[in-house]
Amino acid sequence: MTAAAIERRPLRHLRARRLTILSALAVAVMVAVVLSLMVGARPVPPADVWQALWSPSGSEPDLIVRDLRVPRTALGVLAGLALGVAGALMQGHTRNPLADPGLLGVTQGAAFAMVLSIVVLRLSSVYGYIWFGLAGALIASAAVFALGLAGGRGAPTPVTLALAGTAVSAFLYALTSTVVLLDQQAMDMFRFWQAGSIAGRDSAVAGQVLPFVAVGLALALANAPGLNALALGEDVARALGRNIALTRFLGIAAITLLTGAAVAACGSLAFIGLIVPHLARALAGPDHRWLLPYSGLAGAALLPAADVAGRVVAHPGELEAGVVLALLGAPFFVALVRRTRSPRL
Amino acid sequence: MSAPPGTVTAPAAATTAGAVRLAHRRPLRIGRVSLLLRPRGLAVTVTGLALLLLLTALHLRLGDIPMSLSEVVAAVLGGGTGGARLVIMELRLPRALTGALVGAALGVSGAITQAIARNPLAGPDILGVTSGASLAVVAATVAGGAAYGGAGGVLAAIGIPAAALAGGLAGALLVYGLAWRRGLDGYRLVLVGVGVVAVFTNLKYWLLTVGDVNDATRAMVWISGSLNARGMEHVVPTALALAMVLPATLLGTRTLAVLRLGDDTVRGLGVRIDLARGSLLLCAVLLASAATAAAGPIAFVALAAPQIALRLAGVAQPPLVVSAVAGAVLVTGADLAARTLTPVELPVGIVTAVLGAPYLIYLLVRTRRARGAI
């Protein structure tokens, strides 16, 4: 056996192992989707789900599956995917385990724009203010990036960005709090948005956020090799021929699109983007080309699963997915942090 | 960042005076005591204290009944008319003092946490203090909604701070207990904190959706942090906590400065790291709990004050005293603005972010311009 063959063998093993985990995560997403279609206040057996999907007859189970469960499941998968990937990107760029995808003002920008649209335009439907939320997220993130750029030459460092993002978020949260304290109708909407949920959304919502998530995912995957180089330090990355400013900009554009779309549609769920990348890192190691897909799939499995758990726990009522996620996910996360020596940022 | 004492006596260092200089500063030596004076830090502290005094004076003067400076001075010294004494001593002074003390406590608490976690985004929130306190208060408000409203101020005045203190300490204990595993590790502490805080915060959000919208709004005022109607019963506990904990913290300044060098280096320098870190964290938790019990979780101060302080003082790590002054100025200024500038009196926690965030951003931009890039 030549030296080269000996060196290559573990790599082949690693690749096989990684593909196995990737397929396992994909299966987990499918299981979550199927459960999400079946379980609820009115359980629907698999055969009826199948019939409702492919040859609907207008019966009650058909309506439940097609009008209620398919939209929320689709939205859950999309938002989970988006937040998982965005979280991994954010932690990679800031190299900070505390960074959630909403760090650059995205979550609070969306919240403020939505609350403002309710107060000023007296919008009453969720679908009306999704666009405002998305616009607010984009504007806030752009403002943070501009502030990071201001005054210096070249790309802003992660610490500057993180602090500027936190400052802008705090500022926007203060404005939102002011508005909801003065306007009880806005408060009533805000408290439910804040809890984070994928229930009761129109089937059009998933379609509306899909283009943003798709573009964001493409940008994120394109960003992975650059992020790997950046993990070695900016000087090394520059020596390897990477354009630092471009890499950072790509990453932030991806984070903004993914998080903005998810948060505008489902409320403040950024927490999933904080936890999932840590779980994915324990499986994937530090290579972002694998970490990003792992993190996305784990998010896409976890959010619908949390939604299902919320339907089971509070039967026949429901608990918001965001709340379930924290109550079930966080203890698991703490246990994982305590048990393993997971790879660090 | 003073050099460990050993290096001063090293023969090689003794031969050249320059070798013991740190960043071109000559240490001040009195007998065996060696101090490193930082003129810039001192200047920032003095300026901050002057600003604090000015803001407090304004605080006492302005309001529904404006007072002249001589009336204020007379009332504080025990003279003046009965009405002026009532307004100043019973209403405005306790509120101003609570604000300044809470701000100082949060500033120091944030500085300690950021130094130990070696993370500028960390704060006592990560230690579970603020989220634990918020959860306890929201639970008390939503569960006992009608009871509190009916019983009036007395029960709320005692019950809410007690719930906050208990919730904050329980939260911190939980985070610390879960993060402890054959020693403490900054990274693990931060991650465990993230998990515990997430549980608390989402339980809080859920409780806000469960209750009546009026209770939710009332709870929202408290969890935004408010200095409204604070009396001497809020000043005294906070002052006591600060008086007991701050000296202990200042004794640990040196250890805190060394902690950022990494665990192995710190052990190599002869510091008992777990003991040092544990007691410093305890100080941070006590300060933050006392502050939160008095004024609610005033947002952003613990995070921003140390970052503002280290940029103003031009040092690498949040300086404790300057952080305390920065926190006190931030909260006092915000409360002054909340009381006098806005038509509706806003919770001070909202205004701290409105004032503090632009200033922190300005400092970030300025520092970046000065150094090319940071």
Chai-1 contact restraints between the chains, C-beta under 6 A:
chainA,res_idxA,chainB,res_idxB,connection_type,confidence,min_distance_angstrom,max_distance_angstrom,comment,restraint_id
A,P97,B,V190,contact,1.0,0.0,6.0,A-B,restraint_1
A,P97,B,L191,contact,1.0,0.0,6.0,A-B,restraint_2
A,L98,B,L121,contact,1.0,0.0,6.0,A-B,restraint_3
A,L147,B,I361,contact,1.0,0.0,6.0,A-B,restraint_4
A,A150,B,V365,contact,1.0,0.0,6.0,A-B,restraint_5
A,G151,B,V365,contact,1.0,0.0,6.0,A-B,restraint_6
A,G151,B,R368,contact,1.0,0.0,6.0,A-B,restraint_7
A,G151,B,R369,contact,1.0,0.0,6.0,A-B,restraint_8
A,G152,B,R368,contact,1.0,0.0,6.0,A-B,restraint_9
A,G152,B,A373,contact,1.0,0.0,6.0,A-B,restraint_10
A,G154,B,A373,contact,1.0,0.0,6.0,A-B,restraint_11
A,T160,B,L364,contact,1.0,0.0,6.0,A-B,restraint_12
A,A162,B,L121,contact,1.0,0.0,6.0,A-B,restraint_13
A,L163,B,L364,contact,1.0,0.0,6.0,A-B,restraint_14
A,A164,B,I361,contact,1.0,0.0,6.0,A-B,restraint_15
A,A164,B,L364,contact,1.0,0.0,6.0,A-B,restraint_16
A,A167,B,A357,contact,1.0,0.0,6.0,A-B,restraint_17
A,A167,B,L360,contact,1.0,0.0,6.0,A-B,restraint_18
A,A167,B,I361,contact,1.0,0.0,6.0,A-B,restraint_19
A,A170,B,F300,contact,1.0,0.0,6.0,A-B,restraint_20
A,A170,B,A353,contact,1.0,0.0,6.0,A-B,restraint_21
A,A170,B,A357,contact,1.0,0.0,6.0,A-B,restraint_22
A,F171,B,A353,contact,1.0,0.0,6.0,A-B,restraint_23
A,F171,B,A357,contact,1.0,0.0,6.0,A-B,restraint_24
A,A174,B,I350,contact,1.0,0.0,6.0,A-B,restraint_25
A,A174,B,A353,contact,1.0,0.0,6.0,A-B,restraint_26
A,A174,B,V354,contact,1.0,0.0,6.0,A-B,restraint_27
A,S177,B,S224,contact,1.0,0.0,6.0,A-B,restraint_28
A,S177,B,I350,contact,1.0,0.0,6.0,A-B,restraint_29
A,T178,B,I350,contact,1.0,0.0,6.0,A-B,restraint_30
A,M187,B,T217,contact,1.0,0.0,6.0,A-B,restraint_31
A,D188,B,V213,contact,1.0,0.0,6.0,A-B,restraint_32
A,R191,B,L208,contact,1.0,0.0,6.0,A-B,restraint_33
A,R191,B,T209,contact,1.0,0.0,6.0,A-B,restraint_34
A,R191,B,A216,contact,1.0,0.0,6.0,A-B,restraint_35
A,F192,B,T209,contact,1.0,0.0,6.0,A-B,restraint_36
A,Q194,B,Y205,contact,1.0,0.0,6.0,A-B,restraint_37
A,A195,B,Y205,contact,1.0,0.0,6.0,A-B,restraint_38
A,A195,B,T209,contact,1.0,0.0,6.0,A-B,restraint_39
A,F271,B,A198,contact,1.0,0.0,6.0,A-B,restraint_40
A,V323,B,N202,contact,1.0,0.0,6.0,A-B,restraint_41
A,V323,B,W206,contact,1.0,0.0,6.0,A-B,restraint_42
A,A326,B,A198,contact,1.0,0.0,6.0,A-B,restraint_43
A,A326,B,V199,contact,1.0,0.0,6.0,A-B,restraint_44
A,A326,B,N202,contact,1.0,0.0,6.0,A-B,restraint_45
A,A330,B,G195,contact,1.0,0.0,6.0,A-B,restraint_46
A,A330,B,A198,contact,1.0,0.0,6.0,A-B,restraint_47
A,A330,B,V199,contact,1.0,0.0,6.0,A-B,restraint_48
A,F333,B,G195,contact,1.0,0.0,6.0,A-B,restraint_49
A,V334,B,L178,contact,1.0,0.0,6.0,A-B,restraint_50
A,V334,B,V192,contact,1.0,0.0,6.0,A-B,restraint_51
A,V334,B,G195,contact,1.0,0.0,6.0,A-B,restraint_52
A,V337,B,R188,contact,1.0,0.0,6.0,A-B,restraint_53
A,V337,B,L191,contact,1.0,0.0,6.0,A-B,restraint_54
A,V337,B,V192,contact,1.0,0.0,6.0,A-B,restraint_55
A,R338,B,R181,contact,1.0,0.0,6.0,A-B,restraint_56
